Amino acid sequence: MRPAVVLTLLVALAARLDAVDSTPPSLRNVVVLGDSLAAGYGVELAESWPARLQSRIDDARLPFHVVNAGVSGDTTAGGLRRLDWQFRQPIDVLLVELGGNDGLRGLPPDATRSNLVAIVKHAREKSPATAVVLAGMQMPPSMGLEYTGKFAGIFPSVAREFKLPLVPHLLEGVGGIPELNQPDQIHPTPTGHDLVASNVWVVLEPLLRKRAEAK
């Protein structure tokens, strides 16, 4: 992540730590534990993909409320550290969108995998009824073939180990396309965010319908 983005971490963190939401009793929480992609860096919060997910949920008349717990600059280690805070509220679905900053900083893929495993295990310990969904990430080719291959393999590996629903590639159809990204070519435009929401919705919708019917 660029230094300018990282410098916003403390401010964003203070805001996002307050993402313990007072959801109406009739709705259940879908918490997006993410980084600047979820936080909507460079766009209005209402244009971010978690907000676009909420629109899809509302249109489908499903009883869920999206809590955007994205923090710009966050890593898998940071997400793990703030997980307990998020569980101060009941969480029906935890959508983990982390790892991009690990990769851009060149952190060892094994460390990223270990943190994701710890997040899943800790979430299940805190709330066995919570469904965990994992969003896959990929690195640009400039990171090198060996690194990008190992990094991309983290997410399906963790999903298989814990039998998690997986969004194969969060930025599918968005990453690397100039007109769908802001000038930094990292963060999506509003149109890009809507496409990201579509990528997530393909996986999330059947899970939400199943859970809505079960209660």
Secondary structure, DSSP 4 states (H G I P E B T S, - for coil): --HHHHTTHHHHHHHHTT------TTSEEEEEEE-HHHHTTTS-GGGSHHHHHHHHHHHTT-SEEEEEEE-TT--HHHHHHTHHHHTTS--SEEEEE--HHHHHTT--HHHHHHHHHHHHHHHHHH-TT-EEEEE-----GGG-HHHHHHHHHHHHHHHHHHT--EES-TTTTTTT-GGGB-TTSSSBPHHHHHHHHHHHHHHHHHHHHHHHHH-
